[in-house]
Amino acid sequence: MSRNEEGKAEPQATLRVASGIPSPMTHDSRPTTRATHVAVIGGGITGLTAALRLAQRGCRVTLWERGESLGGQANAFPVAGTAIERFYHHLFQSDRDIVALAEEIGIGDRLLWLPSNVGYFADGRIWPLNGALDLLRLGFLPMKDRLRVGLVTVYLQRVRDWKRFEAVTAAAWLRRALGSRAYDRTFGAQLRAKFGRYHDQVAMVWFWGKIWLRTTSRRSPLEGERLGYFQGSFNVLIDALAQTARDAGAELMTGDGPRELKPRDRGGWNVVLDSGVVAVDAVVVTTPSPVLARLVPDLPEAYRQKLGGLEYEAAVVALLQLTHPLSDIYWLNVADDDLPFTGVIEQTNFIPPEEYGGKRFVYLSKYLEPDHPYFTMPDEKLIDAYVPFLKRINPEFSRSWIEQAWVFRERSAQPIIPLHYGERIPDHRTGLPGLYLANTTQIYPEDRGTNYSVRLGNQIAEIVAGDLAGEPART
C-alpha cells in the first residue's frame, strides 16, 4: 500500500527527538556584496524559510501573503482550546531538513514522535495493515495476490536508481508486476483516489518515492513507524519560524499581495500592490505556477509554456469534530471506489483526544479535479453527501456524533507527475533577471511536503543570494 507503517498506535506513549536524527544544519549567513531588497511572494513554509535565510544573508526582505495567516497548507486554526491543521500533517523520521530547522529556531522540544497505525478499507470493512502479517491477512485478495503485493513492495524498497522509472507509468509497471486483479484492488485503487482522471498518466517514479519514503523513515525494518507532530499543532513551527525571520530583519505582511510584478528599466522589479508600488532588487515567487503566470504577463514564452505544461490535482478536506471515535485507525486508505472520500485520517487516533479537550477529530480527504462538483458544492451539502458512507466505516455511526464540521479546499494541492517529469520542471531562474520561482512542482523525485518545503526555501535563498553577490551559478 502507499503507506507501510508497522505497530499499533499508543497515543499515550511519546518519544521526543532522539538520537539518529542529525543535529541542526548550519546555513551560510555571509552578507551579500551590496544592500539589496528582496520580495518573497507567498507565506507558506517555503516562503518563510526563504525569507529567514535571505535576511540572515544581510538582505532586506519583505514577504507578502495575500491570506490573513502564514503557513500555507500547514496552518492550523483554533479548536477545543488548542489548534488543528486545516489539512492533515505529520512528519517522517527521514524528514531531516524540517527537524533541523525546528532545533535551530528553538522548538525541537515541541516535536513529538508518536506510534502510528494504518488500515485499508475494502469490501466494506477495515483491514489493519501494519506489516507483513497484516498483508497476509488481507482477505479481499487471494493469497497469490497478497504475496505478489508483498514481493513488489520489498523490491521497490531496495531500488536506488529512481530514474529508471521516469519513462514508465505507475499503472503500467504495477499492473505488469502485480497482475490486473491485485493492482485494481490495491495500488491501482490508491492511484485512482489520488489522481482521478490522471491516474494512468502518473510516472512510476512518483509511486517509487512513496515506497522509498516509508523505508527511509525507519531506523530499523523491525520497528514500528513513529510519525512526528508539533505539540500544539504546526502553528508552533510556523509562529517560531515567522518570529525568527522577523528577528533577522524580515518584514512579513499578511492580508496583502501583489496584483502584478513589473520589471524596472534599470534593473529590479516593481511590486504592484493595491496600496502602492514597492521597488525591489529581486522577487521570489513561492505560489502555485499559475499565479506567477498571472503576475508576470511578459514571461519568456519558453518558460511560460513550461509553467502551463504542469497540472495540479485539487483537494477537498472535510474535518469533523465527533463525540465518539469513528475507528481505531489513524490513517485509513479507502479502496472501495463508491465511497465519496478516498482517505479517512482520524487525528485523535494519533494525537490523544485529551489534547483536544476529549473531542474527536476526523479528516475526510478527497483529491479531485477543480471542475468536480465537490469543489464548489456548499459545505453543508458536502457533509450531507458524506454522512451515509460513514456508516460503512462504522455501522454504529450517527449524524448526532457530529458536533462541528469544516470544509477546506485547495485548488493546487498535488502536482501531477507525468512521464519524464524531470525534463519538464521549470528552472528556479525564470529567464528574467531577478525573478525566481520556488514551489511544489520543483520538488522531485520526492513528493510535496513540509520537509521538502523547508529544503526548497533553503535552496532558493542560496541561489538568490549567490546571484545578488555575483557568485558563479550552481547547477
Steps between C-alpha positions, in 0.01 A plus 500: 500500500612862473565506874674214674512574873552227755384486861178607666455858609540567871401867527611528859859400414716778360860525393677830467758566227749223561845389396536406136346822370773742391574812696379829349664595174702815476424754230720753331432841657761693301362837395440574135742746338256792507182602678211334319125483540342164422125441479363157589151429369313241704517430872504123507785295642718554192446876501563533873817292482628698202424828679694386806804385304515811282470725805782303663708573190455873555222566250212727575202267464129571467261205481145544378227246576159575357325289762455612858719222642851371436591137447309406186346155505671420832318777684272402790191669641372509861284215630429349843751717683783422258539499120474251215616516139255566220680233301639202696875501561769288656874443459708194426821409678684555172386865487835642602473853361194597700628328815825696471305824451286427807814455709656816358200722582462359850198268478669163472359404838145552366545234233350169611552162336192284541406144397276483196269240351347457159206313353342421166127522432390247242188291446320703763734429791822625660810287457795589726817542294798549729744246364557175316266294715213741443569488127465122508161540670349724229201276435368702206799376296589142412819382674691506172423869460595580860839342445552694178416829673749419774777400260451809281511725808823337622653536155415872477645558846836383369509700177739797516502618138165678472578635151416163351136574590472835318404342167224264619168575665423363844183342359688308230791390721287395796236325292773298331669419832186421700248382246179689428299361793751586772580833339137611478429419866818647650743743341270572208221599736732743671620652174138552396429661837800730480500604135148444368488522123880524491557172688637313198732787398706530818863391471617202703767720658226668708378168638855380562556813710207411725638151565854630546390760755344227714829309490726790594261616772594210728832451677437124488266298278388316814372805687157651474488836329479816708375822346584852608263771616550834673331509838240772454477462118725604212427861597776449757746466212340774290490754782859431607624513141321828437635654819855386424471654153378826653783496751741464206347814345237364262169683471202265468179647359169310511165586345672656199667382184608629161267521205793533261879478490665741255868508399665839547690668218825515698475159657295364784124469532195698598260315727162648411261487795154647546661732755784616275821392328814369674832486318719196571815346359369145469177302541453142619155361415400196709136476390359241257622545144179651355538791743845584364365487144226742600728740690758527220329524158834538318668177610725348233280284279703183555474541876128576482448182299678299769274650765192426292612144435471405868165420658373462856239289672274695736398381845192523719541410867209477742592512869249362747492554875338188644381385839610139432792339315423392146758219507826405672711580190700819447549477123234307310546463125173444314496247216124479438443731204140576592597690815500875432818562703830321446673525836387508863759654733391480862720755672404390849626148433841665460489800734312407820148647527605643837701757300166617356294508817378145443356579156558274201616633162483321164611623157319374189733556208415520131739581214318611187510721195396863556194448278367222727163594659641448851744785451223761486221320684373684810669368813182371663399308187845341482472379860150371421645303209769348723291404804330184362838354410639548851269220605698279263810579704319455832144355495429666836575847367224758547464850359457611861870420559597805288535805724668724242619466142730704279586467130830622356595514133827542316510543123872418459542221752699232317722543193434230245820313410492379137769310311842665477393756757860592579532654153181703545575670831539877461832638619515713812638782283214610276708652223422853620783645715412510867181291473492152655250220553501250788191281538384141536533421128877520551514240779614185323534203515352541848137603540394833649507532879609736774849348523565558132348846522768586756767353277366697203504824702861437594594430139330798341648739757847371418440544127365853536765615746772354278367679193475830685857462624625417153605148593531238224168327432466152643341225300 
